[in-house]
Amino acid sequence: MRAAIACAAIALATIAAALPLHAQERRARARELGVAPGIFRPGPNNAITDVAGVRVGHATIVAGDSVHTGVTAILPHGGNLFLDRVPAAVHVGNAFGKLVGATQLEELGELETPILLTCTLCVWRVADALVSELLAQPGMERVGSINPVIGETNDGTLNAIRSRPVTPEAVRAALAGATTGPVAEGSVGAGAGTIAFEWKGGIGTSSRALPRTLGGWTVGVLVQTNFGGVLQVLGAPVGRELGRYAFKGDVERERGDGSVMIVVATDAPLSDRNLRRLAARAIMGLARTGSSASNGSGDYVIAFSTAERVRRRMSAPGTAPKDPVERLRTTAEVANDDLSALFEGVVEATEEAIYNSLFMATSVTGRGRTVDAIPLDRVREILARYNAARR
């Protein structure tokens, strides 16, 4: 096991070493620009990892002028997810995409693998690599079925997507490198080649910590942005002011198409039914940034709870099954009437995570085209002009 982790760490270091020099450009998170959506405070890292136990890892793949892609892994906890499953749900804003594993997740309401994000034509290779990794874990020797959950967006403008460049080594690197604490954002992992609002998109994250009087729960969001529309930041018409937005001049390519993957984590003890309701509210945060969920956009939300008392603990194949009566005694969840603050929190965190994905992304040149990072100095000017940012 240690040898496998060491090999994965080497692979991660090798992949990261290939990052372009412009990845060192100074960027800023939304709050550094005074962009702090909503009323609730973020957690310590303002990231999905503020939900205790959640881990995130990236493998970024850059090769020459043609390959800019990667893998981002989200792990609900550090144990064996197949044997210690978390309740989960999917909400679909627009289904122009490929979310591997969605139907079983929807049917059973539980997540039995990490969530991996990658590029459109790589989802099946990533799924196969993830299954291989999980089947090799101790206690999985007699497992005959597993449901990997893999999301995607199409990074084909900057990435030679038909080459399907994501390898098992990249999947292992993302899994082995997954940690708690701060999360790398922008042009990394599954966001290495993505485009949002016609600027460089990528990975973004944010969180909200509810006050104790409202349950004290934490909700965190991670996004992979590759969609379009008419960008607004806290209501300020940034896309219009910068001259880049959907349907400008009725140009065919400017229709807001693309995709976004949104992953929501919470430590609130929720059933899959209420996680589905929580996931649906994330689309409201997406809408606040200027997306209209265009025909050609795959807009998906996966939500899960890490709370110990709502986990579905399975018996390893070949061992005695868990007592169903005992399981029932430990599944008390948050009441419907107490969900509204969580709904507000996920809307706020989704909006901010999307801004972070844009503001932290660096310019990328691939396949003969440069996609610029959104100019933060201009964004600051626009926010000031519309009195949108906090001072």
BELSULJO-V681210 format. One record per helix or strand of 3 or more residues. SS is the DSSP state (H for helix, E for strand). FROM is the first residue (numbers start at 1). LEN is the number of residues. If there is no record, write none. Layout:
<<SS,FROM,LEN> <SS,FROM,LEN>>
This chain:
<<H,2,16> <H,21,4> <H,30,4> <H,48,3> <E,55,9> <E,67,9> <E,84,12> <H,102,7> <E,115,5> <H,120,16> <E,149,5> <H,161,3> <H,168,9> <H,189,3> <E,203,7> <H,212,3> <E,218,9> <H,238,5> <H,248,3> <E,258,9> <H,272,17> <E,297,9> <H,308,3> <H,324,6> <H,336,3> <H,340,20> <E,364,3> <E,369,3> <H,376,10>>
